[in-house]
Amino acid sequence: MGNMKPPRTLGVLLAILGIGMIAGGFKLVMMGDNAYFVFVGAGVVLSGVFISLGKLLGAYVYGATLALVVVWSYLEVGINWEELLPRIVVPILVGIYIFSGNVRARLA
């Protein structure tokens, strides 16, 4: 990492997003829905915390969470691109950014 600062803003934003996902996910669970948003939110919070601390583990936690998003989405809608793409495009773009040289180089 050298003298480059960790991407704290990205990490904090991810953690806040994840907390919102967990809160909404618990509401959905109470209404009888599955726990998708609780699990994904927890992964996003953990990755955000590690990224804000400059830990490469945060990128890997996000990668694992992204895998969960893609698999779970596929299991719910199959290869119905009209339903699958809105579920996975933004998480994939965030993952590309996290693993880009701009962010990954600042993680140790």
C-alpha positions in Angstrom: 0.0 0.0 0.0 3.0 2.3 0.5 2.0 5.8 1.3 -1.4 5.7 -0.4 -4.4 6.2 1.9 -7.0 3.4 2.1 -10.3 4.1 0.3 -12.2 5.1 3.5 -15.0 6.9 1.8 -15.9 3.8 -0.4 -15.7 1.6 2.7 -18.0 3.8 4.8 -20.5 4.1 1.9 -20.5 0.3 1.5 -21.0 -0.1 5.3 -23.9 2.3 5.3 -25.5 0.6 2.3 -25.1 -2.8 3.9 -26.7 -1.6 7.2 -29.7 -0.3 5.2 -29.9 -3.7 3.4 -29.8 -5.6 6.7 -32.6 -3.4 8.2 -34.8 -3.8 5.2 -34.0 -7.4 5.0 -35.1 -8.0 8.6 -38.4 -6.3 7.8 -38.9 -8.6 4.8 -38.0 -11.7 6.9 -40.7 -10.6 9.4 -43.2 -10.5 6.5 -42.3 -14.0 5.5 -39.8 -13.3 2.7 -36.3 -14.9 2.5 -33.2 -13.6 4.2 -31.4 -12.5 1.0 -30.9 -8.9 2.0 -29.8 -9.8 5.5 -27.0 -12.0 4.2 -26.0 -9.7 1.3 -26.1 -6.7 3.6 -23.9 -8.4 6.1 -21.3 -9.1 3.4 -21.5 -5.5 2.2 -21.0 -4.2 5.7 -18.0 -6.5 6.4 -16.4 -5.6 3.1 -17.0 -1.9 3.7 -15.4 -2.1 7.2 -12.3 -3.9 5.9 -12.0 -1.7 2.8 -12.2 1.5 5.0 -9.3 0.0 7.1 -7.3 -0.6 4.0 -7.5 -4.4 4.2 -7.5 -6.5 1.0 -9.8 -8.9 2.8 -12.6 -6.4 2.2 -12.2 -6.9 -1.6 -12.4 -10.6 -1.1 -15.4 -10.4 1.2 -17.1 -8.3 -1.5 -16.2 -10.8 -4.1 -17.8 -13.6 -2.1 -20.8 -11.5 -1.5 -21.0 -10.8 -5.2 -20.9 -14.5 -5.9 -23.8 -15.0 -3.5 -25.8 -12.2 -5.3 -25.2 -13.8 -8.7 -26.0 -17.4 -7.6 -29.1 -16.4 -5.5 -30.4 -14.2 -8.3 -29.9 -17.0 -10.9 -31.7 -19.5 -8.6 -34.7 -17.1 -8.2 -35.2 -16.0 -11.9 -33.0 -18.3 -14.0 -31.7 -17.0 -17.3 -34.5 -14.5 -17.6 -32.3 -11.6 -18.6 -35.1 -9.0 -18.0 -35.2 -10.0 -14.3 -31.6 -11.2 -13.8 -29.7 -8.1 -15.1 -31.3 -5.5 -12.8 -30.3 -7.7 -9.9 -26.7 -8.2 -10.8 -25.5 -5.3 -12.9 -24.8 -2.7 -10.1 -23.2 -5.2 -7.7 -20.9 -6.4 -10.6 -20.0 -2.8 -11.5 -19.1 -2.1 -7.8 -17.1 -5.2 -7.8 -15.2 -4.2 -10.9 -14.4 -0.8 -9.3 -13.3 -2.5 -6.0 -10.9 -4.8 -7.9 -9.7 -2.0 -10.2 -6.2 -0.7 -9.8 -7.6 2.5 -8.3 -9.0 0.7 -5.2 -7.2 -2.6 -5.0 -3.8 -0.9 -5.1 -4.7 1.0 -1.9 -5.5 -2.2 0.0 -2.9 -4.4 1.8 
